[in-house]
Amino acid sequence: MTEATGTTEGRRPRKRVNYGEGREALLNAAVRVVARGGLRKLTYRAVAEEAGVTHGLVVHHFGTRDALIEEALAHTVRSSLSVSAVEPGTGKVSDFSAGVSEMVTADPDTQVFQYELLLESRRRPELLPLIRGLYDEYFDATERELSRILPEGANRAMTRLVFAALDGLVLHQLVLGGGPEVTDAAIEELRSLLRLLDADADGESAGDSGA
């Protein structure tokens, strides 16, 4: 025990946090706990210890473990979409997914958390609606941006293909390493393919108008 604080050595000191800030801090703590130990390690006490707050505060904010999981997943989706530039909104190929490698480098726990839940849903089917919701948000954002880039738009099959490539690159950077430059080089090749599709569509349109 330390004389100044009365806390056990190695434990995080408890702290006061504002409601909004505290909720986000707890979500971030839940993400880190799952990223390190898998979903089975996610308990109120583990999150409280990670965040440096009381066990009761976690219960107060979320009520149930399932609610904590659901909100943490939604939190990671919002974070990933804002950083990755899957949907920059510019319609420029050069902007598409410009932040993916940086996202993985800066906050790998967020991505690991999502993959942990993806794998856990194989064993716990009740998680599948959450996972489908997660991927639907990614698919929707990708499809909107591809529709800005490609004159003829993008169907769901094209969207899934493009997002699957991005998703795989994120997983490879997390697990296989190689650094962000490897991911960036692969994404640039993906952009080259999108430019070809854009050029083909423009060429067909010019041919039709000439006829």
C-alpha positions in Angstrom: 0.0 0.0 0.0 1.3 3.5 -0.7 1.1 6.0 2.2 -0.1 8.9 0.1 -3.1 7.3 -1.7 -3.8 4.0 0.1 -4.0 2.2 -3.2 -2.4 -1.1 -4.0 0.9 -1.0 -6.0 0.3 -1.7 -9.7 -3.4 -0.7 -9.6 -4.6 2.4 -11.5 -5.8 5.2 -9.2 -9.5 5.9 -9.3 -10.4 9.2 -10.8 -13.4 11.5 -11.2 -14.7 12.0 -14.8 -17.5 13.9 -16.3 -20.5 11.9 -17.6 -19.8 12.2 -21.3 -16.0 11.9 -20.9 -16.5 9.0 -18.5 -18.7 7.1 -20.9 -16.2 7.4 -23.7 -13.3 6.5 -21.4 -15.1 3.4 -20.4 -15.8 2.4 -24.0 -12.1 2.9 -24.8 -11.2 0.8 -21.8 -13.5 -2.0 -22.9 -11.9 -2.0 -26.3 -8.4 -2.3 -24.8 -9.5 -5.2 -22.5 -11.0 -7.2 -25.3 -8.1 -6.4 -27.7 -5.6 -7.8 -25.1 -7.6 -10.8 -23.7 -10.5 -11.5 -26.0 -14.2 -11.1 -25.2 -14.0 -13.6 -22.3 -11.9 -11.1 -20.4 -14.5 -8.4 -20.6 -16.0 -7.9 -17.1 -17.2 -4.8 -15.3 -14.2 -5.0 -12.9 -11.7 -5.4 -15.8 -13.0 -2.3 -17.5 -13.1 -0.3 -14.3 -9.5 -1.2 -13.5 -8.4 -0.4 -17.0 -10.2 3.0 -16.9 -9.2 3.8 -13.3 -12.7 4.1 -12.0 -15.1 2.2 -9.7 -16.9 -0.9 -10.7 -20.2 0.8 -9.9 -19.6 3.5 -12.5 -19.4 0.9 -15.3 -22.6 -0.7 -14.1 -24.2 2.8 -13.9 -23.3 3.7 -17.4 -24.2 0.5 -19.2 -26.3 -1.7 -17.0 -25.5 -5.0 -18.7 -22.5 -6.6 -20.3 -24.3 -6.9 -23.6 -25.1 -3.2 -23.6 -21.4 -2.5 -23.0 -20.4 -4.7 -25.9 -22.9 -3.2 -28.3 -21.9 0.4 -27.4 -18.2 -0.4 -27.6 -18.7 -1.9 -31.1 -20.7 1.2 -32.2 -17.9 3.4 -30.8 -15.2 1.6 -32.7 -17.2 1.8 -36.0 -17.6 5.6 -35.6 -13.9 6.0 -34.8 -12.8 3.8 -37.8 -15.0 5.5 -40.3 -13.9 9.0 -39.2 -10.2 8.2 -39.4 -9.9 5.7 -42.3 -11.4 8.0 -45.0 -13.4 5.1 -46.5 -15.9 7.9 -47.2 -14.1 11.2 -47.6 -17.0 12.6 -49.6 -14.9 14.1 -52.3 -15.4 11.6 -55.1 -11.7 11.7 -55.8 -9.9 8.3 -56.2 -6.8 9.7 -54.6 -8.7 10.5 -51.3 -10.3 7.0 -51.0 -9.2 5.2 -47.9 -6.2 7.6 -47.4 -6.2 7.1 -43.7 -6.4 3.3 -43.4 -2.8 2.5 -42.6 -2.5 5.4 -40.2 -5.7 4.2 -38.5 -4.1 0.8 -37.8 -0.8 2.2 -36.7 -2.4 4.8 -34.3 -5.0 2.6 -32.7 -4.6 -1.1 -33.4 -6.8 -2.1 -30.4 -9.9 -0.7 -32.1 -9.4 -3.0 -35.1 -8.4 -6.0 -33.0 -11.6 -5.5 -30.9 -13.8 -5.7 -34.0 -12.0 -8.8 -35.3 -12.3 -10.4 -31.9 -16.1 -9.9 -32.0 -16.2 -11.1 -35.6 -14.6 -14.4 -34.6 -16.6 -14.7 -31.3 -19.8 -14.4 -33.3 -19.0 -17.8 -34.8 -19.3 -19.3 -31.4 -22.0 -17.0 -30.1 -24.7 -16.5 -32.8 -26.4 -13.8 -30.7 -23.5 -11.5 -31.6 -24.2 -11.8 -35.4 -26.8 -9.0 -35.6 -24.1 -6.6 -34.1 -21.5 -7.8 -36.5 -23.9 -7.6 -39.5 -24.7 -4.0 -38.4 -21.0 -3.2 -38.2 -20.3 -4.4 -41.7 -23.5 -2.8 -43.1 -22.2 0.6 -41.9 -18.8 -0.1 -43.6 -20.5 -1.3 -46.8 -22.8 1.7 -46.9 -20.0 4.2 -46.5 -17.9 2.4 -49.1 -20.8 2.2 -51.6 -21.6 5.9 -51.2 -18.0 6.9 -51.9 -17.7 4.4 -54.8 -20.8 5.9 -56.3 -19.2 9.3 -56.2 -16.1 8.0 -57.9 -17.6 5.8 -60.6 -19.9 7.4 -63.2 -22.2 4.3 -63.2 -22.1 3.9 -59.5 -21.4 0.8 -57.5 -23.6 -2.2 -56.7 -23.4 -4.2 -53.5 -21.2 -6.9 -55.1 -18.6 -4.3 -56.1 -18.8 -2.7 -52.7 -18.2 -6.0 -50.9 -15.2 -6.7 -53.2 -13.6 -3.4 -52.5 -14.3 -3.4 -48.8 -13.1 -7.0 -48.5 -9.7 -5.9 -49.9 -9.5 -3.0 -47.4 -10.6 -5.3 -44.5 -8.0 -7.9 -45.5 -5.2 -5.2 -45.7 -6.1 -4.0 -42.2 -5.9 -7.6 -40.8 -2.6 -8.2 -42.6 -1.1 -5.0 -41.2 -2.2 -6.0 -37.7 -1.1 -9.6 -37.8 1.6 -9.9 -40.4 3.2 -6.5 -40.0 5.2 -5.0 -42.8 4.4 -1.5 -41.8 1.9 1.1 -43.2 3.9 1.5 -46.4 2.9 -2.0 -47.4 -0.7 -1.3 -46.8 -0.5 2.1 -48.6 1.1 0.5 -51.7 -1.6 -2.1 -51.9 -4.4 0.6 -51.5 -2.7 2.6 -54.3 -3.1 -0.5 -56.6 -6.7 -0.7 -55.6 -7.1 3.0 -56.6 -5.5 2.2 -59.9 -8.2 -0.4 -60.6 -10.9 2.1 -59.7 -9.3 4.6 -62.1 -9.5 2.0 -64.9 -13.2 1.4 -64.1 -13.8 5.1 -64.2 -11.9 5.5 -67.5 -13.8 2.5 -69.1 -17.1 4.0 -68.1 -16.2 7.4 -69.6 -15.0 5.7 -72.8 -18.3 3.8 -73.2 -20.3 7.0 -72.6 -18.3 8.9 -75.2 -18.8 6.0 -77.7 -22.5 6.0 -77.1 -22.8 9.7 -77.6 -20.7 9.5 -80.8 -23.0 6.8 -82.2 
